[in-house]
Amino acid sequence: MRHVQSIEMNEESPAVTAPNRTKGDSLKAYGDYAYVLERIQNVLGKKYGHDFEPYLSDDRKEEYWELLEQDVKTGSSDVQLVTRIFDHMESRAFGIDGENDAAAYRTYPTLRNNVFAYPSWGIALARVPIFRMNGVGEEDFVFAVDDASLLRFLEHARQRRRDLDRRQVTVFTDGPHGMEKELTPITRMVDRSEVIMRSEVKTDIYRAIDQFFTEDRAFFKEYDLPYKRGILLYGKPGNGKTTLVKSIAGSVKAPVAYWQITENTGSESIQDAFQAAAKMAPMILVIEDIDAMPQRARSYFLNILDGATSKEGIFLIGTTNYPEQIDPALMNRAGRFDRAYEIKLPDLELRQIYLEQKGIGKLVSEASILLTAKQTEGFTFAQLNELYVSAALQWHYEQNVDIEKIVKSMKSDLHKGQTLSWMKEDADVRVGFLVS
């Protein structure tokens, strides 16, 4: 690498490279480290007319890096690319524009190997490559002109991140190399009126949610209750558990996170998930398919739920299609899940409401709707939705709907699935070779 004597202050400026050093220099690692920091500070000082001091983050609440990534990718005018750090290393990246319906590729600066600044806040961020024997790592640095500037920026980042969390869902996935985190926009809000379930259960759940997220928390203070809550939703798949959770996520002014348990879930990822949730509190943490929790991790998970502060400010929602596979300790001990609600198969009234809400009245008569609701006993909401789709397709192509025939066909398929008889032939059908 070459020793840079001077640097022009623009995006095309030469890199802040480290000098050549001999192998015998016992302070080589420190020298390179100090040299890069010094050069970054010099660049920032010359460009903005202020001395910038490096700070160490001691609480791991580094949401400003995620906000920087968003600003860089969207080309925000709030952030400036100051300079790259090392020559002959990647300083630009490409990816698909998730906001663009055409899914076009675009390029943008990398966070690593570049120095960025928020001039109006007196803040700069640098993700410096670190060269090790086993590969290239990275070290994050925060620079500020003074303590006051840093504290104002951190509060701004915290508020901005919280506002952002209300418009999207954070997804935690336990991968083979630790917990992965992804931000997903809420593409379609589910209104509470779209949730069809027994009225007493629906009222109970939404009342608990709304009470939890009142700004003054008066209910919890008045009755001296710990500020945490947990409910478990169980029942057969397709009966509206996910729709209910989506409506909750879209109707509360609080961050929502989904935690996807996998075979990789262990004590470390459990701890990471709850620590990440605690940083977002007050918030909703949804654990889907909680029965998938690996056996080796269950005792640690129960201990986390029992912790005095592990769920402070967290409204925990667990879902499962197989309640018989859940550890009884989750449901039989207060403080883990406070209430368990069975999301049952829809009865006649709910089936009729659902079909009418889907708009099947545009395809069949009112009398047919009631008859169809009666004939679909045992159907889940997901199967009723498929019934509507099949009816709409038939109407689209034939301008006529034989709703009873569709119901009969779906019942036949459902029966085959329940009896595992998909491949069985009718008794009067012969298959084989003729022998003369």
Contacts in CASP RR format, 6 or more apart in sequence:
PFRMAT RR
TARGET T0000
AUTHOR 0000-0000-0000
METHOD contacts of the structure
MODEL  1
MRHVQSIEMNEESPAVTAPNRTKGDSLKAYGDYAYVLERIQNVLGKKYGH
DFEPYLSDDRKEEYWELLEQDVKTGSSDVQLVTRIFDHMESRAFGIDGEN
DAAAYRTYPTLRNNVFAYPSWGIALARVPIFRMNGVGEEDFVFAVDDASL
LRFLEHARQRRRDLDRRQVTVFTDGPHGMEKELTPITRMVDRSEVIMRSE
VKTDIYRAIDQFFTEDRAFFKEYDLPYKRGILLYGKPGNGKTTLVKSIAG
SVKAPVAYWQITENTGSESIQDAFQAAAKMAPMILVIEDIDAMPQRARSY
FLNILDGATSKEGIFLIGTTNYPEQIDPALMNRAGRFDRAYEIKLPDLEL
RQIYLEQKGIGKLVSEASILLTAKQTEGFTFAQLNELYVSAALQWHYEQN
VDIEKIVKSMKSDLHKGQTLSWMKEDADVRVGFLVS
1 17 0 8 1.000
1 18 0 8 1.000
1 19 0 8 1.000
1 20 0 8 1.000
1 86 0 8 1.000
1 87 0 8 1.000
2 17 0 8 1.000
2 20 0 8 1.000
2 87 0 8 1.000
3 17 0 8 1.000
3 19 0 8 1.000
3 20 0 8 1.000
4 14 0 8 1.000
4 15 0 8 1.000
4 16 0 8 1.000
4 17 0 8 1.000
4 39 0 8 1.000
7 13 0 8 1.000
7 14 0 8 1.000
7 16 0 8 1.000
7 39 0 8 1.000
7 42 0 8 1.000
7 43 0 8 1.000
7 46 0 8 1.000
7 83 0 8 1.000
8 14 0 8 1.000
9 43 0 8 1.000
9 46 0 8 1.000
9 47 0 8 1.000
9 82 0 8 1.000
9 83 0 8 1.000
11 81 0 8 1.000
11 83 0 8 1.000
13 43 0 8 1.000
13 83 0 8 1.000
13 84 0 8 1.000
14 83 0 8 1.000
14 87 0 8 1.000
15 83 0 8 1.000
15 84 0 8 1.000
15 85 0 8 1.000
15 86 0 8 1.000
15 87 0 8 1.000
15 89 0 8 1.000
15 91 0 8 1.000
16 36 0 8 1.000
16 39 0 8 1.000
16 40 0 8 1.000
16 43 0 8 1.000
16 83 0 8 1.000
16 84 0 8 1.000
16 85 0 8 1.000
16 86 0 8 1.000
16 115 0 8 1.000
17 85 0 8 1.000
17 86 0 8 1.000
17 87 0 8 1.000
18 32 0 8 1.000
18 35 0 8 1.000
18 36 0 8 1.000
18 86 0 8 1.000
19 35 0 8 1.000
21 28 0 8 1.000
21 31 0 8 1.000
21 32 0 8 1.000
22 28 0 8 1.000
25 31 0 8 1.000
36 85 0 8 1.000
36 128 0 8 1.000
37 54 0 8 1.000
37 141 0 8 1.000
40 52 0 8 1.000
40 85 0 8 1.000
40 115 0 8 1.000
40 124 0 8 1.000
40 126 0 8 1.000
40 141 0 8 1.000
40 143 0 8 1.000
41 51 0 8 1.000
41 52 0 8 1.000
41 53 0 8 1.000
41 54 0 8 1.000
41 143 0 8 1.000
43 82 0 8 1.000
43 83 0 8 1.000
43 115 0 8 1.000
44 50 0 8 1.000
44 52 0 8 1.000
44 82 0 8 1.000
44 115 0 8 1.000
44 117 0 8 1.000
44 124 0 8 1.000
44 143 0 8 1.000
45 51 0 8 1.000
45 52 0 8 1.000
47 82 0 8 1.000
47 117 0 8 1.000
48 117 0 8 1.000
48 119 0 8 1.000
48 122 0 8 1.000
50 122 0 8 1.000
50 145 0 8 1.000
51 145 0 8 1.000
52 122 0 8 1.000
52 124 0 8 1.000
52 143 0 8 1.000
52 144 0 8 1.000
52 145 0 8 1.000
53 143 0 8 1.000
53 144 0 8 1.000
53 145 0 8 1.000
53 146 0 8 1.000
54 141 0 8 1.000
54 142 0 8 1.000
54 143 0 8 1.000
55 142 0 8 1.000
55 143 0 8 1.000
55 144 0 8 1.000
55 150 0 8 1.000
56 142 0 8 1.000
57 140 0 8 1.000
57 142 0 8 1.000
61 158 0 8 1.000
61 279 0 8 1.000
62 140 0 8 1.000
63 157 0 8 1.000
63 158 0 8 1.000
63 161 0 8 1.000
63 279 0 8 1.000
64 125 0 8 1.000
64 142 0 8 1.000
64 153 0 8 1.000
64 154 0 8 1.000
64 157 0 8 1.000
65 111 0 8 1.000
65 125 0 8 1.000
65 127 0 8 1.000
65 140 0 8 1.000
66 161 0 8 1.000
66 183 0 8 1.000
67 157 0 8 1.000
67 160 0 8 1.000
67 161 0 8 1.000
67 164 0 8 1.000
68 79 0 8 1.000
68 111 0 8 1.000
68 116 0 8 1.000
68 125 0 8 1.000
69 111 0 8 1.000
70 76 0 8 1.000
70 164 0 8 1.000
71 78 0 8 1.000
71 79 0 8 1.000
72 79 0 8 1.000
72 81 0 8 1.000
72 108 0 8 1.000
72 109 0 8 1.000
72 111 0 8 1.000
72 116 0 8 1.000
73 108 0 8 1.000
74 99 0 8 1.000
75 108 0 8 1.000
78 118 0 8 1.000
78 120 0 8 1.000
79 116 0 8 1.000
79 117 0 8 1.000
79 118 0 8 1.000
80 116 0 8 1.000
80 117 0 8 1.000
80 118 0 8 1.000
80 119 0 8 1.000
81 109 0 8 1.000
81 114 0 8 1.000
81 115 0 8 1.000
81 116 0 8 1.000
82 114 0 8 1.000
82 115 0 8 1.000
82 116 0 8 1.000
82 117 0 8 1.000
82 124 0 8 1.000
83 114 0 8 1.000
83 115 0 8 1.000
84 91 0 8 1.000
84 113 0 8 1.000
84 114 0 8 1.000
84 115 0 8 1.000
85 113 0 8 1.000
85 114 0 8 1.000
85 115 0 8 1.000
85 126 0 8 1.000
85 128 0 8 1.000
85 129 0 8 1.000
86 113 0 8 1.000
86 129 0 8 1.000
89 113 0 8 1.000
89 129 0 8 1.000
90 110 0 8 1.000
90 112 0 8 1.000
90 113 0 8 1.000
91 109 0 8 1.000
91 110 0 8 1.000
91 113 0 8 1.000
91 114 0 8 1.000
92 107 0 8 1.000
92 108 0 8 1.000
92 109 0 8 1.000
92 110 0 8 1.000
93 107 0 8 1.000
93 108 0 8 1.000
93 109 0 8 1.000
93 110 0 8 1.000
94 105 0 8 1.000
94 106 0 8 1.000
94 107 0 8 1.000
94 108 0 8 1.000
95 105 0 8 1.000
95 106 0 8 1.000
95 107 0 8 1.000
96 103 0 8 1.000
96 104 0 8 1.000
96 105 0 8 1.000
96 106 0 8 1.000
97 103 0 8 1.000
97 104 0 8 1.000
97 105 0 8 1.000
97 106 0 8 1.000
109 116 0 8 1.000
111 127 0 8 1.000
112 127 0 8 1.000
112 128 0 8 1.000
112 129 0 8 1.000
112 138 0 8 1.000
113 127 0 8 1.000
113 128 0 8 1.000
113 129 0 8 1.000
114 126 0 8 1.000
114 127 0 8 1.000
115 124 0 8 1.000
115 125 0 8 1.000
115 126 0 8 1.000
116 124 0 8 1.000
116 125 0 8 1.000
116 126 0 8 1.000
117 123 0 8 1.000
117 124 0 8 1.000
117 125 0 8 1.000
118 124 0 8 1.000
118 125 0 8 1.000
118 153 0 8 1.000
121 149 0 8 1.000
121 152 0 8 1.000
121 153 0 8 1.000
121 156 0 8 1.000
122 144 0 8 1.000
122 145 0 8 1.000
122 149 0 8 1.000
122 153 0 8 1.000
123 142 0 8 1.000
123 143 0 8 1.000
123 144 0 8 1.000
123 149 0 8 1.000
123 150 0 8 1.000
123 153 0 8 1.000
124 142 0 8 1.000
124 143 0 8 1.000
124 144 0 8 1.000
125 140 0 8 1.000
125 141 0 8 1.000
125 142 0 8 1.000
125 143 0 8 1.000
126 140 0 8 1.000
126 141 0 8 1.000
126 143 0 8 1.000
127 138 0 8 1.000
127 139 0 8 1.000
127 140 0 8 1.000
127 141 0 8 1.000
128 138 0 8 1.000
128 139 0 8 1.000
128 140 0 8 1.000
128 141 0 8 1.000
129 136 0 8 1.000
129 137 0 8 1.000
129 138 0 8 1.000
130 136 0 8 1.000
130 137 0 8 1.000
130 138 0 8 1.000
130 139 0 8 1.000
131 137 0 8 1.000
142 150 0 8 1.000
144 150 0 8 1.000
144 153 0 8 1.000
162 255 0 8 1.000
162 280 0 8 1.000
164 183 0 8 1.000
165 255 0 8 1.000
165 256 0 8 1.000
165 280 0 8 1.000
165 283 0 8 1.000
166 253 0 8 1.000
166 254 0 8 1.000
166 255 0 8 1.000
167 185 0 8 1.000
167 186 0 8 1.000
168 183 0 8 1.000
168 184 0 8 1.000
168 185 0 8 1.000
168 186 0 8 1.000
169 183 0 8 1.000
169 184 0 8 1.000
169 185 0 8 1.000
169 186 0 8 1.000
169 249 0 8 1.000
169 256 0 8 1.000
169 257 0 8 1.000
169 258 0 8 1.000
170 181 0 8 1.000
170 182 0 8 1.000
170 183 0 8 1.000
170 184 0 8 1.000
170 255 0 8 1.000
170 256 0 8 1.000
170 257 0 8 1.000
170 258 0 8 1.000
170 276 0 8 1.000
170 280 0 8 1.000
171 181 0 8 1.000
171 182 0 8 1.000
171 183 0 8 1.000
171 184 0 8 1.000
171 257 0 8 1.000
171 258 0 8 1.000
171 260 0 8 1.000
172 179 0 8 1.000
172 180 0 8 1.000
172 181 0 8 1.000
172 257 0 8 1.000
172 258 0 8 1.000
172 259 0 8 1.000
172 260 0 8 1.000
172 272 0 8 1.000
172 273 0 8 1.000
172 276 0 8 1.000
173 179 0 8 1.000
173 180 0 8 1.000
173 182 0 8 1.000
173 260 0 8 1.000
173 262 0 8 1.000
174 180 0 8 1.000
174 260 0 8 1.000
174 261 0 8 1.000
174 262 0 8 1.000
174 264 0 8 1.000
174 265 0 8 1.000
174 266 0 8 1.000
174 269 0 8 1.000
174 273 0 8 1.000
175 262 0 8 1.000
175 264 0 8 1.000
175 269 0 8 1.000
176 264 0 8 1.000
178 264 0 8 1.000
178 268 0 8 1.000
178 269 0 8 1.000
178 272 0 8 1.000
179 268 0 8 1.000
179 269 0 8 1.000
179 272 0 8 1.000
179 273 0 8 1.000
179 276 0 8 1.000
181 276 0 8 1.000
186 249 0 8 1.000
186 250 0 8 1.000
189 246 0 8 1.000
189 250 0 8 1.000
189 251 0 8 1.000
190 243 0 8 1.000
190 246 0 8 1.000
190 247 0 8 1.000
190 250 0 8 1.000
191 247 0 8 1.000
191 251 0 8 1.000
192 206 0 8 1.000
192 247 0 8 1.000
192 251 0 8 1.000
194 243 0 8 1.000
194 247 0 8 1.000
194 357 0 8 1.000
195 202 0 8 1.000
195 240 0 8 1.000
195 243 0 8 1.000
195 244 0 8 1.000
195 247 0 8 1.000
196 240 0 8 1.000
196 346 0 8 1.000
196 350 0 8 1.000
196 353 0 8 1.000
196 354 0 8 1.000
196 357 0 8 1.000
196 381 0 8 1.000
197 240 0 8 1.000
197 244 0 8 1.000
197 343 0 8 1.000
197 350 0 8 1.000
198 344 0 8 1.000
198 350 0 8 1.000
201 341 0 8 1.000
201 343 0 8 1.000
204 339 0 8 1.000
204 341 0 8 1.000
205 231 0 8 1.000
205 244 0 8 1.000
205 248 0 8 1.000
205 341 0 8 1.000
206 248 0 8 1.000
208 229 0 8 1.000
208 231 0 8 1.000
208 339 0 8 1.000
209 248 0 8 1.000
209 252 0 8 1.000
209 284 0 8 1.000
209 315 0 8 1.000
210 252 0 8 1.000
211 219 0 8 1.000
212 229 0 8 1.000
212 282 0 8 1.000
212 315 0 8 1.000
213 252 0 8 1.000
213 253 0 8 1.000
213 254 0 8 1.000
213 282 0 8 1.000
213 315 0 8 1.000
217 227 0 8 1.000
219 225 0 8 1.000
220 226 0 8 1.000
220 227 0 8 1.000
226 312 0 8 1.000
227 282 0 8 1.000
227 312 0 8 1.000
227 313 0 8 1.000
228 311 0 8 1.000
228 312 0 8 1.000
228 313 0 8 1.000
228 314 0 8 1.000
228 315 0 8 1.000
228 316 0 8 1.000
228 335 0 8 1.000
229 314 0 8 1.000
229 315 0 8 1.000
229 316 0 8 1.000
229 338 0 8 1.000
230 311 0 8 1.000
230 315 0 8 1.000
230 316 0 8 1.000
230 317 0 8 1.000
230 318 0 8 1.000
230 335 0 8 1.000
230 336 0 8 1.000
230 337 0 8 1.000
230 338 0 8 1.000
230 339 0 8 1.000
231 316 0 8 1.000
231 317 0 8 1.000
231 318 0 8 1.000
231 337 0 8 1.000
231 338 0 8 1.000
231 339 0 8 1.000
231 340 0 8 1.000
231 341 0 8 1.000
232 290 0 8 1.000
232 317 0 8 1.000
232 318 0 8 1.000
232 319 0 8 1.000
232 320 0 8 1.000
232 326 0 8 1.000
232 330 0 8 1.000
232 331 0 8 1.000
232 337 0 8 1.000
232 339 0 8 1.000
232 340 0 8 1.000
232 341 0 8 1.000
233 241 0 8 1.000
233 244 0 8 1.000
233 245 0 8 1.000
233 317 0 8 1.000
233 318 0 8 1.000
233 319 0 8 1.000
233 320 0 8 1.000
233 340 0 8 1.000
233 341 0 8 1.000
233 343 0 8 1.000
234 319 0 8 1.000
234 320 0 8 1.000
234 321 0 8 1.000
234 323 0 8 1.000
234 326 0 8 1.000
234 340 0 8 1.000
234 341 0 8 1.000
234 342 0 8 1.000
234 343 0 8 1.000
235 241 0 8 1.000
235 320 0 8 1.000
235 321 0 8 1.000
235 323 0 8 1.000
235 342 0 8 1.000
235 343 0 8 1.000
235 344 0 8 1.000
236 321 0 8 1.000
236 345 0 8 1.000
236 380 0 8 1.000
237 321 0 8 1.000
237 380 0 8 1.000
237 382 0 8 1.000
238 380 0 8 1.000
238 381 0 8 1.000
238 382 0 8 1.000
238 383 0 8 1.000
239 343 0 8 1.000
239 344 0 8 1.000
239 345 0 8 1.000
239 346 0 8 1.000
239 380 0 8 1.000
239 381 0 8 1.000
239 382 0 8 1.000
240 343 0 8 1.000
240 381 0 8 1.000
240 382 0 8 1.000
241 319 0 8 1.000
241 343 0 8 1.000
242 288 0 8 1.000
242 319 0 8 1.000
243 381 0 8 1.000
244 343 0 8 1.000
245 286 0 8 1.000
245 288 0 8 1.000
245 317 0 8 1.000
245 319 0 8 1.000
248 256 0 8 1.000
248 284 0 8 1.000
248 317 0 8 1.000
249 256 0 8 1.000
249 284 0 8 1.000
249 286 0 8 1.000
250 256 0 8 1.000
252 284 0 8 1.000
254 282 0 8 1.000
254 283 0 8 1.000
254 284 0 8 1.000
254 315 0 8 1.000
255 280 0 8 1.000
255 283 0 8 1.000
255 284 0 8 1.000
256 283 0 8 1.000
256 284 0 8 1.000
256 286 0 8 1.000
257 276 0 8 1.000
257 277 0 8 1.000
257 280 0 8 1.000
257 283 0 8 1.000
257 284 0 8 1.000
257 285 0 8 1.000
257 286 0 8 1.000
258 286 0 8 1.000
258 288 0 8 1.000
259 273 0 8 1.000
259 285 0 8 1.000
259 286 0 8 1.000
259 287 0 8 1.000
259 288 0 8 1.000
260 288 0 8 1.000
260 289 0 8 1.000
261 287 0 8 1.000
261 288 0 8 1.000
261 289 0 8 1.000
261 290 0 8 1.000
261 292 0 8 1.000
261 293 0 8 1.000
262 292 0 8 1.000
263 294 0 8 1.000
265 292 0 8 1.000
265 293 0 8 1.000
265 294 0 8 1.000
265 297 0 8 1.000
266 294 0 8 1.000
266 296 0 8 1.000
266 297 0 8 1.000
266 300 0 8 1.000
267 297 0 8 1.000
267 300 0 8 1.000
270 297 0 8 1.000
270 300 0 8 1.000
270 301 0 8 1.000
270 304 0 8 1.000
271 304 0 8 1.000
273 285 0 8 1.000
274 285 0 8 1.000
274 304 0 8 1.000
274 310 0 8 1.000
274 311 0 8 1.000
274 314 0 8 1.000
277 283 0 8 1.000
277 285 0 8 1.000
277 314 0 8 1.000
278 310 0 8 1.000
278 312 0 8 1.000
278 313 0 8 1.000
278 314 0 8 1.000
281 312 0 8 1.000
281 313 0 8 1.000
281 314 0 8 1.000
282 313 0 8 1.000
282 314 0 8 1.000
282 315 0 8 1.000
283 313 0 8 1.000
283 314 0 8 1.000
283 315 0 8 1.000
284 314 0 8 1.000
284 315 0 8 1.000
284 316 0 8 1.000
284 317 0 8 1.000
285 314 0 8 1.000
285 315 0 8 1.000
285 316 0 8 1.000
285 317 0 8 1.000
286 317 0 8 1.000
286 318 0 8 1.000
286 319 0 8 1.000
287 316 0 8 1.000
287 317 0 8 1.000
287 318 0 8 1.000
287 319 0 8 1.000
288 318 0 8 1.000
288 319 0 8 1.000
289 319 0 8 1.000
289 320 0 8 1.000
289 321 0 8 1.000
290 318 0 8 1.000
290 319 0 8 1.000
290 320 0 8 1.000
290 326 0 8 1.000
290 330 0 8 1.000
291 320 0 8 1.000
291 321 0 8 1.000
291 322 0 8 1.000
291 323 0 8 1.000
291 325 0 8 1.000
291 326 0 8 1.000
293 301 0 8 1.000
293 327 0 8 1.000
298 327 0 8 1.000
302 327 0 8 1.000
302 329 0 8 1.000
302 330 0 8 1.000
302 336 0 8 1.000
304 310 0 8 1.000
305 311 0 8 1.000
305 316 0 8 1.000
305 330 0 8 1.000
305 335 0 8 1.000
305 336 0 8 1.000
306 335 0 8 1.000
306 336 0 8 1.000
316 337 0 8 1.000
318 337 0 8 1.000
320 326 0 8 1.000
323 331 0 8 1.000
323 340 0 8 1.000
323 342 0 8 1.000
329 336 0 8 1.000
330 336 0 8 1.000
330 337 0 8 1.000
331 337 0 8 1.000
331 340 0 8 1.000
345 378 0 8 1.000
345 379 0 8 1.000
345 380 0 8 1.000
346 354 0 8 1.000
346 379 0 8 1.000
346 380 0 8 1.000
346 381 0 8 1.000
346 384 0 8 1.000
348 373 0 8 1.000
348 374 0 8 1.000
348 377 0 8 1.000
351 373 0 8 1.000
351 376 0 8 1.000
351 377 0 8 1.000
351 379 0 8 1.000
351 384 0 8 1.000
352 369 0 8 1.000
352 370 0 8 1.000
352 373 0 8 1.000
354 381 0 8 1.000
354 384 0 8 1.000
355 361 0 8 1.000
355 369 0 8 1.000
355 372 0 8 1.000
355 373 0 8 1.000
355 384 0 8 1.000
355 387 0 8 1.000
355 388 0 8 1.000
356 369 0 8 1.000
358 384 0 8 1.000
358 385 0 8 1.000
358 388 0 8 1.000
359 388 0 8 1.000
360 369 0 8 1.000
360 372 0 8 1.000
360 388 0 8 1.000
360 391 0 8 1.000
361 369 0 8 1.000
363 391 0 8 1.000
363 392 0 8 1.000
363 395 0 8 1.000
363 401 0 8 1.000
363 403 0 8 1.000
364 372 0 8 1.000
364 391 0 8 1.000
364 401 0 8 1.000
364 403 0 8 1.000
368 403 0 8 1.000
371 404 0 8 1.000
372 387 0 8 1.000
372 403 0 8 1.000
372 404 0 8 1.000
372 407 0 8 1.000
375 404 0 8 1.000
375 407 0 8 1.000
376 383 0 8 1.000
376 384 0 8 1.000
376 387 0 8 1.000
376 407 0 8 1.000
379 387 0 8 1.000
379 410 0 8 1.000
379 414 0 8 1.000
383 410 0 8 1.000
383 414 0 8 1.000
386 410 0 8 1.000
387 403 0 8 1.000
387 406 0 8 1.000
387 407 0 8 1.000
387 410 0 8 1.000
390 406 0 8 1.000
390 410 0 8 1.000
391 401 0 8 1.000
391 403 0 8 1.000
391 406 0 8 1.000
394 400 0 8 1.000
394 401 0 8 1.000
394 402 0 8 1.000
394 406 0 8 1.000
395 401 0 8 1.000
415 421 0 8 1.000
416 422 0 8 1.000
425 431 0 8 1.000
END
